[in-house]
Amino acid sequence: MFEFLIWIILVVATVVPMLKLLPHFGINKNWAFACIISPAVIVLLWMMAMKLQEMERR
């Protein structure tokens, strides 16, 4: 039970910032809920990095 609570805290600590950051990169904020699955965090961070590179070129 304790591990589940830790997992919930980590998910909330990841989803809430993603909800605020994703719209700035032109990604639908609902994708933040994919962060419930750990590999999705890596994918979203990669997408944000690619968008940031694109924005810097302009």
N, C-alpha and C positions, 0 to 999 in steps of 0.2 A: 504494500500500500504506500509506503514511504517513497519508493522509486517512482510510482505513478504521480505523486504530488510534485516531485522534482521535475519530472517530464512536463507536467502542466505548466509549471513556473517557467521553464525554458521555452516552451512553445509560446506562451504569452509574451515573454521578453523578446521573442523574435518576430511574432506576427504584428504587434502594435507598431514598432518602428517601420516595418515594411509597409503597413497600411498608409503611413504618412509619406514614405519615400517614393514608392512606386509611381504615383501620379506625376511626380516631377520628372520622371524619365519616360513618360508617355506610355506606361504600362498600366493596365486596369488594376485598381487597388484590390479587387477580389482575388487576384493571384496570390496575395499575401497569405491566404488560408492554405495554400499549398505547402507552406512552411511547416505544417504539421508533420510532413514527411521530410526527414533530414536532407536527402539529396536535393530536394526542391530549393532549399536555401542556397546551395551552391549554384544551381542553375539560374536562379533569380539574380544573385550577385554577379554572375557572369554577364547576364543580359544587361544589367545596370552599368557594368563597366564598358560594354560595347557601346551603349547609348551615350555614355559620358565621353568616350573617345570621339564619337560622331559629333557631339555637341561642341567639343573643343576645336574641331577642324573648321567650324563655321566662323 
